[in-house]
């Protein structure tokens, strides 16, 4: 049995929630390995909708153990709120079912405030962050001044750590002309939330290694899409962490040998939330039609998503940077009724055709999509559960995508309902 990593192969919002939900039912352990509460999964179980930001989806689906790994930045107040919300929906959330890495870096109120100030003041390089403090928290982690979860267990040494943190932040705040942070008040806030989160703390690296050695099936659950990776994405319009599949190992404390199968969640068209380049974006009625039919609004922010044609060049690149073994193609039914569909197969940059997305910001802004036009279909694909239920043109569309990205379809999703899925290859059984 292969341990499975789920990553978004575009800019996020590819419909990971349904696929992760389906896989969670088969998994013994589900692990979140990067990001913060700036990402979201929407899970529909029966008549109940669950919106998760920090908690692994295994909690809802009944996996034996859910884990928040060290690669995450954790807002302890947001975690407490989300636990309370999910409990109110009837889900058991206990230390026996949820463990949090002791070395996870914390998001503090000062991070949220700084994130919002920067985003609101940005001119020309507005990133489109959720203003939840994720970026500043990662900065402090890399700067070796972060407060980590384990620090809350040792109040006597917390003062020195807060002093080290505020030596940086208060100097920065003076430069921005805003009030300094009161270290005494911050300490009190941390000690107040500590007993609510410390019962979940564990040595996650050891816990997961034991699970792996005992043959448990582990599902690694990514947050944002791979094109938001801080190294491999559309920099600087990216998130603050590595979102590619390799981060599953680093962000959980396991070695790369623990990863068996990488499943890339891929929307049948392309969307993006926030700022940054988007070569196939549609600013016309077609783009609006896709957005309306696909209900394209962010799970966390509620912001409308920008919509465009499928970009095979981008996904082909993600297949390589994340080592994707198979894709789960989602929202095919949104394309029902289009007379013709376009797929970007390569780009034109300064008069020359290229088959990759350049790393430079200036070049990314200048690329023009080169399209291939495919015949659409009038029949409905919604709810299809086998290939014979699909129109011939829809099958041709899927097969052409496989050819262009160099990767097979493992699952095909035809509606938000978890059973409306055509299974080609079960990642856990590969």
C-alpha positions as CSV (number, residue, x, y, z in Angstrom):
1,X,0.0,0.0,0.0
2,X,1.3,3.4,-1.0
3,X,1.2,6.4,1.3
4,X,-0.4,9.2,-0.7
5,X,0.3,12.9,-1.0
6,X,-2.5,15.1,-2.4
7,X,-1.4,18.4,-4.0
8,X,-3.2,21.0,-6.0
9,X,-1.7,21.2,-9.5
10,X,-2.8,24.7,-10.3
11,X,-3.3,27.8,-8.0
12,X,-5.4,26.0,-5.5
13,X,-9.2,25.6,-5.2
14,X,-9.1,22.6,-7.5
15,X,-11.7,20.7,-5.5
16,X,-9.3,18.9,-3.2
17,X,-11.9,18.7,-0.4
18,X,-14.0,16.0,-2.1
19,X,-11.0,13.9,-3.2
20,X,-9.3,14.2,0.1
21,X,-12.6,13.3,1.8
22,X,-12.9,10.2,-0.4
23,X,-9.3,9.1,0.3
24,X,-9.6,9.9,4.1
25,X,-12.1,7.1,4.4
26,X,-9.4,4.7,3.4
27,X,-6.6,6.3,5.4
28,X,-5.5,5.4,8.9
29,X,-3.7,8.7,9.4
30,X,-4.3,12.1,7.7
31,X,-1.5,14.8,7.9
32,X,-1.5,18.5,7.1
33,X,2.1,19.4,6.2
34,X,2.2,23.1,5.2
35,X,0.4,26.4,5.2
36,X,-2.0,27.8,7.8
37,X,-5.6,28.8,8.1
38,X,-5.4,30.7,4.9
39,X,-6.5,27.7,2.9
40,X,-9.7,25.7,3.1
41,X,-11.3,22.4,2.3
42,X,-15.1,22.1,1.9
43,X,-16.4,18.7,2.7
44,X,-20.0,17.6,2.1
45,X,-21.0,14.6,4.1
46,X,-24.7,13.7,3.6
47,X,-26.6,16.9,4.2
48,X,-23.8,18.5,6.3
49,X,-21.1,20.8,4.9
50,X,-17.9,21.2,6.8
51,X,-15.5,24.0,6.2
52,X,-12.0,23.2,7.4
53,X,-8.9,25.5,7.4
54,X,-6.5,23.9,9.8
55,X,-7.9,20.6,10.8
56,X,-7.1,17.6,8.6
57,X,-10.2,16.3,6.9
58,X,-9.7,12.9,8.4
59,X,-11.4,14.2,11.6
60,X,-14.6,14.5,9.7
61,X,-14.4,11.3,7.8
62,X,-13.4,9.1,10.8
63,X,-9.7,8.5,10.2
64,X,-8.1,7.0,13.3
65,X,-5.6,9.8,13.7
66,X,-5.3,13.3,12.3
67,X,-2.0,15.3,12.5
68,X,-0.9,18.9,12.0
69,X,2.7,18.7,11.0
70,X,5.7,21.0,11.8
71,X,5.5,22.5,8.3
72,X,2.3,24.3,9.2
73,X,2.2,27.7,10.9
74,X,-0.5,27.5,13.6
75,X,-2.8,30.2,14.9
76,X,-3.7,28.7,18.3
77,X,-6.8,30.9,18.6
78,X,-8.0,29.9,15.2
79,X,-7.4,26.2,16.0
80,X,-9.5,26.5,19.2
81,X,-12.3,28.2,17.3
82,X,-12.3,25.6,14.5
83,X,-12.3,22.7,17.0
84,X,-15.3,24.3,18.7
85,X,-17.1,24.8,15.4
86,X,-16.5,21.2,14.2
87,X,-17.5,19.8,17.6
88,X,-20.8,21.7,17.4
89,X,-21.4,19.9,14.2
90,X,-21.1,16.6,16.0
91,X,-17.5,15.7,15.3
92,X,-15.3,14.2,18.0
93,X,-12.1,16.2,18.4
94,X,-9.9,14.8,21.2
95,X,-6.2,14.4,21.8
96,X,-6.6,10.7,20.9
97,X,-7.7,11.7,17.4
98,X,-5.8,14.9,16.8
99,X,-2.1,15.6,17.3
100,X,-0.1,18.7,16.7
101,X,3.7,18.9,16.2
102,X,5.4,20.3,19.2
103,X,7.8,22.3,17.0
104,X,5.1,24.0,14.9
105,X,5.6,27.8,14.7
106,X,2.8,30.0,16.0
107,X,0.9,32.8,14.3
108,X,0.4,35.6,16.8
109,X,-1.9,38.7,16.8
110,X,1.1,40.8,15.7
111,X,1.5,38.7,12.6
112,X,-2.0,39.2,11.5
113,X,-1.8,42.9,12.1
114,X,1.5,43.2,10.2
115,X,0.1,41.1,7.3
116,X,-2.9,43.5,6.9
117,X,-0.8,46.6,7.1
118,X,1.6,45.4,4.4
119,X,-1.1,44.2,2.1
120,X,-3.2,47.4,2.4
121,X,-0.1,49.6,1.8
122,X,1.3,47.6,-1.1
123,X,1.7,49.5,-4.3
124,X,2.3,47.6,-7.5
125,X,3.2,44.3,-5.7
126,X,-0.1,43.6,-4.0
127,X,0.0,39.8,-3.4
128,X,-3.6,39.2,-2.4
129,X,-3.0,37.6,0.9
130,X,-5.8,36.5,3.3
131,X,-4.3,38.9,5.9
132,X,-4.2,36.1,8.5
133,X,-0.5,36.4,9.4
134,X,0.8,33.4,7.6
135,X,3.7,35.2,5.7
136,X,5.0,37.1,8.8
137,X,4.9,33.9,10.9
138,X,7.0,32.1,8.3
139,X,9.4,35.0,8.3
140,X,9.9,34.7,12.1
141,X,10.4,31.0,11.8
142,X,13.1,31.4,9.2
143,X,14.5,34.3,11.3
144,X,14.9,32.0,14.3
145,X,12.7,34.1,16.6
146,X,9.4,32.3,16.4
147,X,7.4,31.3,19.4
148,X,6.7,27.5,18.9
149,X,3.9,25.4,20.4
150,X,6.4,23.7,22.8
151,X,7.3,27.1,24.3
152,X,3.9,27.5,25.8
153,X,4.7,24.5,28.1
154,X,7.5,26.4,29.7
155,X,6.2,29.8,31.0
156,X,9.4,30.5,32.9
157,X,11.5,30.8,29.7
158,X,8.8,32.5,27.6
159,X,9.8,36.0,28.6
160,X,13.2,35.8,26.9
161,X,11.6,34.4,23.7
162,X,9.0,37.1,23.6
163,X,11.8,39.7,24.2
164,X,13.8,38.3,21.3
165,X,10.7,38.4,19.0
166,X,9.7,41.9,20.0
167,X,13.2,43.3,19.5
168,X,12.5,42.7,15.8
169,X,8.8,43.6,15.6
170,X,8.8,46.7,17.8
171,X,11.6,48.2,15.8
172,X,9.6,47.4,12.6
173,X,6.4,48.9,14.1
174,X,8.2,52.1,15.1
175,X,9.3,52.5,11.5
176,X,5.7,52.0,10.3
177,X,4.5,54.5,12.9
178,X,2.2,52.1,14.8
179,X,2.1,51.2,18.5
180,X,4.6,48.7,19.9
181,X,3.5,45.3,21.1
182,X,3.1,45.0,24.9
183,X,5.1,41.9,25.8
184,X,3.3,41.4,29.1
185,X,0.0,41.4,27.4
186,X,1.2,39.0,24.7
187,X,2.5,36.6,27.4
188,X,-0.8,36.6,29.1
189,X,-2.7,35.9,25.9
190,X,-0.4,33.0,25.1
191,X,-0.7,31.5,28.6
192,X,-4.5,31.8,28.4
193,X,-4.7,29.8,25.2
194,X,-2.0,27.3,26.2
195,X,-4.1,24.8,28.2
196,X,-6.6,24.7,25.3
197,X,-3.9,23.6,22.7
198,X,-1.1,21.8,24.7
199,X,-3.1,18.6,25.2
200,X,-2.9,18.0,21.5
201,X,0.9,18.4,21.3
202,X,3.2,15.5,20.4
203,X,6.5,14.5,18.8
204,X,4.9,14.1,15.4
205,X,8.0,12.8,13.6
206,X,8.2,9.8,16.0
207,X,4.5,9.2,16.0
208,X,4.3,9.1,12.2
209,X,7.4,7.0,11.9
210,X,5.8,4.4,14.2
211,X,2.6,4.5,12.2
212,X,4.6,4.0,8.9
213,X,6.5,1.0,10.4
214,X,3.3,-0.6,11.5
215,X,1.9,-0.4,8.0
216,X,-0.7,2.4,8.5
217,X,-2.0,4.1,5.4
218,X,-1.0,7.7,5.6
219,X,-2.6,10.5,3.6
220,X,-0.6,13.8,3.3
221,X,-3.0,16.6,2.7
222,X,-1.7,19.7,0.9
223,X,-3.2,23.2,1.2
224,X,-2.7,25.7,-1.6
225,X,-1.8,24.7,-5.2
226,X,1.7,24.0,-6.4
227,X,1.8,27.2,-8.5
228,X,1.7,29.1,-5.2
229,X,4.9,27.4,-4.0
230,X,7.4,29.9,-2.7
231,X,10.1,28.4,-5.0
232,X,8.3,26.9,-7.9
233,X,5.3,29.2,-8.2
234,X,4.5,32.6,-9.7
235,X,6.8,34.5,-7.4
236,X,6.3,36.9,-5.8
237,X,2.5,36.2,-6.1
238,X,2.8,33.0,-4.0
239,X,2.2,31.8,-0.5
240,X,5.0,31.7,2.1
241,X,5.7,28.0,2.2
242,X,6.6,25.1,-0.2
243,X,3.4,23.6,-1.5
244,X,4.9,20.9,-3.8
245,X,4.7,17.3,-2.9
246,X,8.2,17.0,-1.5
247,X,7.2,19.3,1.4
248,X,5.0,16.4,2.7
249,X,8.2,14.8,4.0
250,X,9.9,17.9,5.4
251,X,6.6,19.3,6.9
252,X,5.8,16.1,8.8
253,X,9.3,14.9,9.9
254,X,9.4,11.8,7.7
255,X,11.9,11.0,5.1
256,X,11.1,11.1,1.3
257,X,10.9,7.3,1.3
258,X,7.6,7.6,3.2
259,X,5.9,9.1,0.1
260,X,4.5,6.5,-2.3
261,X,2.0,8.1,-4.7
262,X,1.5,11.7,-5.6
263,X,-2.1,12.7,-6.7
264,X,-2.4,16.0,-8.4
265,X,-5.9,17.6,-8.1
266,X,-6.6,19.3,-11.4
267,X,-9.6,21.4,-12.4
268,X,-10.9,20.9,-15.9
269,X,-10.4,24.6,-16.5
270,X,-8.2,27.1,-14.5
271,X,-9.0,29.5,-11.7
272,X,-7.0,31.8,-9.4
273,X,-7.7,33.9,-6.3
274,X,-5.7,37.0,-5.6
275,X,-3.1,38.8,-7.7
276,X,-0.5,37.6,-10.1
277,X,-0.1,36.3,-13.7
278,X,-2.8,34.2,-15.3
279,X,-2.2,33.6,-19.0
280,X,-5.5,32.0,-19.9
281,X,-7.7,34.3,-17.8
282,X,-11.0,35.2,-19.5
283,X,-12.5,38.7,-18.9
284,X,-15.6,38.0,-21.0
285,X,-19.0,36.3,-20.7
286,X,-17.3,32.9,-21.1
287,X,-15.2,33.5,-18.0
288,X,-18.2,34.7,-16.1
289,X,-20.2,31.7,-17.2
290,X,-17.5,29.3,-16.0
291,X,-17.3,31.1,-12.6
292,X,-21.1,31.1,-12.1
293,X,-21.5,27.4,-13.1
294,X,-18.5,26.4,-11.0
295,X,-19.6,28.5,-8.0
296,X,-16.1,29.9,-7.9
297,X,-15.8,31.7,-4.6
298,X,-13.0,31.1,-2.1
299,X,-13.7,28.8,0.8
300,X,-11.8,31.0,3.3
301,X,-12.2,34.5,1.8
302,X,-15.4,34.3,-0.2
303,X,-13.6,36.2,-2.9
304,X,-14.7,35.5,-6.5
305,X,-12.1,33.5,-8.4
306,X,-10.6,34.5,-11.7
307,X,-11.5,32.0,-14.4
308,X,-9.9,30.8,-17.7
309,X,-9.3,28.0,-20.0
310,X,-7.3,24.9,-19.1
311,X,-3.6,25.6,-19.1
312,X,-1.8,22.4,-20.0
313,X,1.6,24.1,-19.9
314,X,1.3,25.0,-16.3
315,X,0.0,21.6,-15.2
316,X,2.6,19.8,-17.2
317,X,5.2,21.8,-15.3
318,X,3.6,21.0,-12.0
319,X,3.5,17.3,-12.8
320,X,7.3,17.5,-13.0
321,X,8.0,19.7,-10.0
322,X,5.7,17.6,-7.7
323,X,6.5,14.2,-9.2
324,X,2.7,13.7,-9.8
325,X,1.8,10.0,-10.6
326,X,-1.8,10.6,-11.5
327,X,-4.3,13.4,-11.5
328,X,-7.8,13.7,-10.2
329,X,-9.6,15.8,-12.8
330,X,-12.5,17.8,-11.2
331,X,-15.4,19.9,-12.3
332,X,-15.7,18.4,-15.8
333,X,-19.5,19.1,-15.6
334,X,-18.9,22.8,-15.5
335,X,-17.9,22.7,-19.1
336,X,-21.2,21.0,-20.2
337,X,-22.9,23.0,-23.0
338,X,-19.9,24.8,-24.4
339,X,-19.8,24.6,-28.2
340,X,-16.1,24.6,-28.2
341,X,-13.3,24.5,-25.6
342,X,-9.8,25.9,-25.7
343,X,-6.7,24.4,-24.1
344,X,-3.4,26.3,-23.8
345,X,-0.6,24.0,-25.1
346,X,2.3,26.4,-25.0
347,X,3.1,30.1,-24.8
348,X,4.4,32.8,-27.1
349,X,7.1,35.1,-25.5
350,X,8.6,38.0,-27.4
351,X,7.7,36.3,-30.7
352,X,9.0,32.9,-29.8
353,X,7.1,29.8,-28.7
354,X,8.1,28.1,-25.5
355,X,6.7,25.0,-23.7
356,X,7.3,26.1,-20.1
357,X,6.2,28.9,-17.7
358,X,9.2,31.2,-17.2
359,X,10.4,32.0,-13.6
360,X,10.8,35.7,-14.0
361,X,8.0,38.0,-13.0
362,X,8.4,40.3,-16.1
363,X,8.4,37.3,-18.5
364,X,5.4,35.8,-16.8
365,X,3.4,39.0,-17.4
366,X,4.3,39.0,-21.1
367,X,3.5,35.4,-22.1
368,X,0.6,34.8,-24.5
369,X,-1.3,31.5,-24.6
370,X,-1.2,29.4,-27.7
371,X,-4.5,27.6,-27.9
372,X,-5.8,24.4,-29.3
373,X,-9.5,24.3,-29.9
374,X,-11.5,21.1,-29.1
375,X,-15.1,20.3,-29.8
376,X,-17.5,20.7,-26.8
377,X,-20.5,18.6,-25.9
378,X,-24.2,19.4,-25.3
379,X,-25.0,16.4,-23.1
380,X,-24.7,16.5,-19.3
381,X,-21.7,14.9,-17.6
382,X,-23.0,15.8,-14.1
383,X,-23.1,12.7,-11.9
384,X,-21.4,10.4,-14.4
385,X,-19.9,7.4,-12.6
386,X,-18.4,5.4,-15.5
387,X,-16.9,6.2,-18.9
388,X,-19.9,5.0,-20.7
389,X,-22.0,7.8,-19.1
390,X,-19.8,10.4,-20.7
391,X,-20.3,12.0,-24.2
392,X,-17.6,11.0,-26.7
393,X,-16.3,14.6,-26.9
394,X,-15.9,14.8,-23.1
395,X,-13.8,11.6,-23.2
396,X,-11.7,13.1,-26.0
397,X,-11.2,16.2,-23.9
398,X,-9.9,14.2,-21.0
399,X,-7.6,12.1,-23.1
400,X,-6.2,15.2,-24.8
401,X,-5.4,16.7,-21.4
402,X,-3.6,13.5,-20.4
403,X,-1.5,13.7,-23.5
404,X,-0.7,17.3,-23.1
405,X,0.4,17.1,-19.4
406,X,2.1,13.8,-19.7
407,X,0.2,12.2,-16.8
408,X,-2.8,9.8,-16.6
409,X,-6.2,10.5,-15.0
410,X,-6.5,8.4,-11.8
411,X,-9.9,9.8,-10.8
412,X,-12.5,11.9,-12.7
413,X,-15.0,14.0,-10.7
414,X,-18.3,14.9,-12.2
415,X,-20.1,16.7,-9.3
416,X,-19.5,17.8,-5.7
417,X,-21.0,14.5,-4.5
418,X,-18.3,12.1,-3.4
419,X,-19.9,9.1,-5.2
420,X,-20.0,11.0,-8.6
421,X,-16.5,9.9,-9.3
422,X,-15.0,7.7,-12.1
423,X,-12.2,5.7,-10.5
424,X,-9.4,4.6,-12.8
425,X,-6.7,3.9,-10.3
426,X,-6.9,4.0,-6.5
427,X,-3.8,5.8,-5.3
428,X,-3.6,3.7,-2.1
429,X,-3.6,0.5,-4.1
430,X,-1.0,1.6,-6.7
